[in-house]
Amino acid sequence: MSLSSELWAANQDLAQVCLEHPFVQGIGDGTLQSEKFAYYVGQDAFFLEAFARAYSIAAAKAPNWQGFTIFHDLASGVLEELTLHENYADQWGVNLREIEPGTVTRRYTDFLLATAWTGDVGLTAAAMSPCMRLYAFLGTSLAVNGIPKHQYTGWIQTYGGTEFQPLTQKLESLVDNYAASSFSVRSTYRYAMSCEYDFFEAAWII
């Protein structure tokens, strides 16, 4: 089993509680209150900007050209995802330029950027991989019986669709190529997964 697969398997408990979280289930059945989703959209846009920066930092530190190009490809994918959030923002009346990050958002982005600046590319990939793999898991899980038609259909289509999976696999290939199984890598991956749960919780309780 690859390292990325081992890490994902070791964190299935957190993946499952994220899937069962009422925020995610509300996206799945379309019942999530629009103000909660609007808050999430703004916070996630702020997060994705930091995510793109972390990719760029890792690209600059990549030990070979292959890693450099993959990190840059992934950064481009984040920019496309941000375009989706701009569409959501227009739909829900969110001004992304006026968003202030919440405590949970700031803690997550600070963690990612600190890891990117101070860690090697393997550790950075391990810190970023949970977000991608989890969203692919959530999207495909919510779409397992077909993609429903409601106000959050686009979200499920994005993360449950075939275009998102290759990006997830690219990032996991970086984990496998550059990271080694260690306490630091395992704890970093787990912490990122817990941040994902906290992110949904913060949007749910507003």
C-alpha positions as CSV (number, residue, x, y, z in Angstrom):
1,M,0.0,0.0,0.0
2,S,1.3,3.5,-0.9
3,L,2.0,6.0,1.8
4,S,-0.9,8.2,0.7
5,S,-3.2,5.3,0.9
6,E,-2.0,4.4,4.3
7,L,-2.5,7.9,5.6
8,W,-6.0,8.1,4.1
9,A,-6.9,4.7,5.6
10,A,-5.6,5.7,9.0
11,N,-7.9,8.7,9.0
12,Q,-11.2,7.1,7.9
13,D,-12.7,8.0,11.2
14,L,-12.3,11.7,10.6
15,A,-13.4,11.3,6.9
16,Q,-16.6,9.6,8.1
17,V,-17.5,12.2,10.7
18,C,-17.0,14.9,8.1
19,L,-19.3,13.1,5.7
20,E,-21.9,12.7,8.5
21,H,-21.6,16.4,9.6
22,P,-24.9,18.2,9.3
23,F,-23.2,20.9,7.1
24,V,-22.1,18.3,4.6
25,Q,-25.4,16.4,4.7
26,G,-27.2,19.7,4.2
27,I,-25.3,20.3,1.0
28,G,-26.1,16.7,0.0
29,D,-29.8,17.0,0.3
30,G,-30.1,20.8,-0.4
31,T,-31.5,21.7,3.0
32,L,-28.4,23.7,4.3
33,Q,-29.3,27.2,5.2
34,S,-28.1,29.6,2.5
35,E,-26.4,32.0,5.1
36,K,-24.3,29.1,6.4
37,F,-23.2,28.2,2.8
38,A,-22.5,31.9,2.1
39,Y,-20.2,32.1,5.1
40,Y,-18.5,28.9,4.0
41,V,-17.9,30.2,0.5
42,G,-16.2,33.3,1.8
43,Q,-14.0,31.4,4.3
44,D,-13.1,28.7,1.7
45,A,-12.1,31.4,-0.8
46,F,-9.7,32.8,1.7
47,F,-8.4,29.3,2.5
48,L,-7.9,28.5,-1.2
49,E,-5.8,31.6,-1.7
50,A,-3.5,30.3,1.0
51,F,-3.6,26.8,-0.5
52,A,-2.4,28.2,-3.9
53,R,0.4,30.0,-2.1
54,A,1.5,26.8,-0.3
55,Y,1.6,25.0,-3.7
56,S,3.8,27.8,-5.1
57,I,6.1,27.7,-2.1
58,A,6.4,23.9,-2.5
59,A,7.1,24.2,-6.2
60,A,10.0,26.5,-5.6
61,K,11.4,24.0,-3.1
62,A,10.8,20.9,-5.3
63,P,14.0,18.9,-5.8
64,N,13.3,18.1,-9.5
65,W,11.5,19.5,-12.5
66,Q,8.7,16.9,-12.3
67,G,7.7,17.9,-8.8
68,F,8.0,21.6,-9.8
69,T,5.5,21.2,-12.7
70,I,3.1,19.1,-10.7
71,F,2.9,21.6,-7.9
72,H,2.3,24.4,-10.4
73,D,-0.4,22.3,-12.2
74,L,-2.1,21.9,-8.8
75,A,-1.9,25.6,-8.1
76,S,-3.6,26.2,-11.4
77,G,-6.4,23.9,-10.4
78,V,-6.9,25.9,-7.2
79,L,-7.2,29.1,-9.3
80,E,-10.0,27.3,-11.3
81,E,-11.7,26.4,-8.1
82,L,-11.6,30.0,-7.0
83,T,-13.4,30.9,-10.1
84,L,-16.2,28.6,-9.0
85,H,-16.3,30.3,-5.6
86,E,-16.6,33.7,-7.3
87,N,-19.7,32.4,-9.1
88,Y,-21.0,31.1,-5.8
89,A,-20.2,34.5,-4.2
90,D,-22.3,36.3,-6.9
91,Q,-25.1,33.9,-6.4
92,W,-25.2,34.3,-2.6
93,G,-24.3,38.0,-2.4
94,V,-20.9,37.5,-0.8
95,N,-18.2,40.1,-1.4
96,L,-15.0,38.1,-1.4
97,R,-12.8,41.2,-1.2
98,E,-14.3,42.0,2.2
99,I,-14.0,38.6,3.8
100,E,-12.3,38.4,7.2
101,P,-11.0,35.0,8.1
102,G,-12.5,33.3,11.1
103,T,-10.4,31.8,13.8
104,V,-10.7,28.3,12.4
105,T,-9.8,29.5,8.9
106,R,-6.8,31.4,10.1
107,R,-5.5,28.5,12.2
108,Y,-5.8,26.2,9.2
109,T,-4.1,28.6,6.7
110,D,-1.4,29.5,9.1
111,F,-0.6,25.8,9.6
112,L,-0.4,25.2,5.9
113,L,1.8,28.2,5.1
114,A,4.1,27.5,8.1
115,T,4.5,23.9,6.9
116,A,5.2,25.0,3.3
117,W,7.8,27.6,4.5
118,T,9.6,25.4,7.1
119,G,9.0,21.8,6.0
120,D,10.2,19.9,3.0
121,V,8.0,19.2,0.0
122,G,6.9,15.8,1.2
123,L,5.6,17.2,4.5
124,T,3.9,20.0,2.7
125,A,2.2,17.5,0.3
126,A,1.1,15.5,3.4
127,A,-0.4,18.7,4.9
128,M,-2.3,19.5,1.8
129,S,-3.5,16.1,0.7
130,P,-6.3,15.6,3.2
131,C,-8.2,18.6,1.8
132,M,-8.1,17.2,-1.7
133,R,-8.8,13.6,-0.9
134,L,-11.5,14.4,1.6
135,Y,-13.4,16.6,-0.9
136,A,-13.2,13.9,-3.5
137,F,-14.6,11.5,-1.0
138,L,-17.4,13.8,0.1
139,G,-18.4,14.6,-3.5
140,T,-18.4,11.0,-4.7
141,S,-20.3,9.9,-1.5
142,L,-23.0,12.5,-1.9
143,A,-23.4,11.6,-5.6
144,V,-23.4,7.9,-5.1
145,N,-27.1,7.6,-5.9
146,G,-26.9,10.3,-8.6
147,I,-26.4,14.0,-8.4
148,P,-29.5,15.6,-7.0
149,K,-31.0,18.8,-8.4
150,H,-31.0,21.6,-5.9
151,Q,-29.1,24.8,-5.1
152,Y,-25.9,22.9,-4.2
153,T,-25.8,20.7,-7.2
154,G,-22.7,22.5,-8.6
155,W,-20.7,21.8,-5.4
156,I,-21.4,18.1,-5.6
157,Q,-20.7,18.0,-9.4
158,T,-17.4,19.7,-8.8
159,Y,-16.0,17.5,-6.1
160,G,-17.8,14.3,-7.2
161,G,-16.9,14.6,-10.8
162,T,-14.2,13.1,-12.9
163,E,-12.1,16.3,-13.3
164,F,-11.4,16.6,-9.6
165,Q,-10.1,13.1,-9.1
166,P,-6.9,13.5,-11.2
167,L,-5.9,16.5,-9.2
168,T,-6.3,14.5,-6.0
169,Q,-4.2,11.7,-7.4
170,K,-1.5,14.2,-8.5
171,L,-1.1,15.5,-5.0
172,E,-1.0,12.0,-3.5
173,S,1.7,11.1,-6.0
174,L,3.8,13.9,-4.5
175,V,3.2,12.4,-1.0
176,D,4.3,9.1,-2.3
177,N,7.4,10.5,-4.1
178,Y,8.7,12.9,-1.5
179,A,7.4,12.0,1.9
180,A,8.5,9.1,4.2
181,S,6.4,7.4,6.8
182,S,7.2,9.2,10.0
183,F,5.5,10.5,13.1
184,S,5.7,14.0,11.7
185,V,4.1,13.1,8.4
186,R,1.3,11.1,10.1
187,S,0.6,13.8,12.7
188,T,0.6,16.5,10.1
189,Y,-1.9,14.7,7.9
190,R,-4.1,14.0,10.9
191,Y,-4.0,17.6,12.0
192,A,-5.1,18.8,8.6
193,M,-8.0,16.3,8.6
194,S,-9.1,17.7,12.0
195,C,-8.9,21.2,10.5
196,E,-11.3,20.1,7.8
197,Y,-13.9,19.0,10.3
198,D,-13.5,22.2,12.3
199,F,-14.0,24.2,9.1
200,F,-17.4,22.6,8.5
201,E,-18.3,23.0,12.1
202,A,-17.4,26.7,12.1
203,A,-19.7,27.2,9.1
204,W,-22.5,25.2,10.7
205,I,-22.6,27.0,14.1
206,I,-22.7,30.6,12.8
